[in-house]
């Protein structure tokens, strides 16, 4: 569930990044248009300047939204990482326990077999 949330946030963040890029591209086009029309048409220049200011406001708002999403995804990344570490620790603990258990269960038999047939006769008799 956490990983799905992380994927959705990443997708949304990518959408915001694309929107920011599109707005910045539009801003560059408007600035170029302002420079061309600055001398000939003062009224059009003022309209274009307002549009540039509006675009910059929108970019600022989107950048703030992206920062908020990043502040959400960082703790989610921590949760995912901690879960992976915890799962790895559990797996490692299980492996160690299985190894120790196998060594403990084999050790008495190994000692028993080292003593040879004398021990076997003691148990039988």
ABEGO torsion letter per residue (X at the ends): XAAAAAAAAAAAAAAAAAAAAAAAAAAAAAAAAAAAAAAABAAAAAAAAAAAAAAAAAAAAAAAAAAAAAAAAAAAAAAAAAAAAAAAAAAAAAAAAAAAAAAAAAAAAAAAAAAEAAAAAAAAX
